[in-house]
């Protein structure tokens, strides 16, 4: 992701609210999902504090390491066009086989009806499509990066 002047300004606004964040503090910039609609919908869930977790394929994270979460790392979440929306901090990362992700994590992702069943259905579709696009296999035992975060700004 490109660090535009708008992104840098948003980050600096955040830094001004926190004496513990220096100018040298690193952060990632990204958006949720892979479509404009998904990026918008999921960011809205974060902004409303319904979404406090997210999941990614470990195999996809290896292909695009700049998007992989970092424990205690900061992320500036944007919309699909790169406009800044909020800043989150990763609080926990667990690597779990897809078929072992639990109902609590599905609920904390805040999506659909927040059930494990809907989480599995939507994420199966997302991860298998992503695997096809990147040329790797995804199955029930494939590792999922289960990340918990907290919204810091605004």
N, C-alpha and C positions, 0 to 999 in steps of 0.2 A: 504494500500500500504506500502511496506517495504521501509524504507529510506536507500538506498544503499550508499556506499561511493561515487559513481558517482553522485547520487542525492544530497548528502550533499555538495560535491565539487561545483556543479552547483549553489546551493543556496548560498554558500559562495562567489562565483564569483559575483553573483548579489549583495549581501550585500556590497561588496567592492565598488560598484558603488553608494551606497546610504548611506549617513551619518545618515539618520533617521531610518535605520533598524538595530536593535540591534541583538546580538547573541541569545537573548531570544525570539525574534519574532517568533510566531507560523506560520506554513503554512501547507497546505494540499498537497498531491501528488495524482494525478489521471490521467487517460486518457479519452478522449472523446469516447462515444459510448460503444459498447460491442463486436466489432470484430476488428481484426488487420487492415483491410481495412478502416473501419470507423474511427478508432483512427488516422490513418495516414492522411486520407483525411481531417478530421476536423481540425487537428493540422496544416496542411499546410494552411488552410484558415485563421487560427489565425496568423500564421507567415507572411502571405501576407497582414494582416490587413483587410481582407474582412469579417472576422467573429469577431464580437464584442459583441455577445450575445449567450446564450445557454439556453436550457430548460430542465427541469427534472420533473418527476412526483413527486408530494408532497408525495404521498403514498410510493413510492420507497425510497425517501429521509428519510422517517421515519424508514424504514427497515434498511437502510444503512446510518445512520446519519454522518458518517465520510466523506461521499461524498457530503453532502448537503452544498450548498454555505453559506458563512458568509459575511455579509455586511462589506466592507472594508478589508476582509480577502484576504490573499495571497494564490495562488495555483501554484504549480510547475507541469506543464503539461508534461506528458511523452508520449512515444509511447507505444504500446501494451505490449512490453517487459520490460517496466520500465526505458527506457533511457530518460533522461531529454531533453526537447525541448524548453520550454519557461516558463516564469513566468507571471502570470496575477494577477490583483487585481479586486475583485468584487466591482462594483460601485453602483449597484442598484439591489434589489430583489423585485419582485412583484408576488403575488399569484393570478392567474387568471383562471377562468374556461376555459377548452380547447377550447370551441366554442367562447370565447371572445378574444382570442389572436389576435392581429391586424396585419395588413400588414407591418407596420413599424418594428415591432419586427421580423416578418418573414424575412424581408429584411436584418436586422442587423445580423441575424444568418448566412447569407452568403451562405446558402446551395442551391443545385439544381439551379433553375432559380430565386431564391430569392422571389418568389411570395407566397402569403398567401395560394393559392390552393396547391402548391407543398409542402409547410410547413405542412399543415394539413394532406395531404396524407401520407407523410413519417413519421411524428410524430405519427399519429394515428396507423400506423403499428408498430412502435417502442414501443409506450406506451402500446398497447394492448398485444403485445408479452411479454413485461416486466411484465405486470399484471398477465398474465397466469403463468409465471415462478415463481412469488412470491406469488401467491394465493390471489390476490385482484381484485376487479372489476375496470374497467376503462371505463368511458363513456364521453359523450359530456360535462357534468357538472363537471367532475373530475378536481381538481385543478392542475395547472401546475406552477412550479416555473420558472419564467421568469427572468433570470439573465443577467445583462449587465456588461461587464468587459472591462478593458483596458490592453493591453500587455505592460509590463514594461521591459522585458529582454528576449532575446537580442533585 
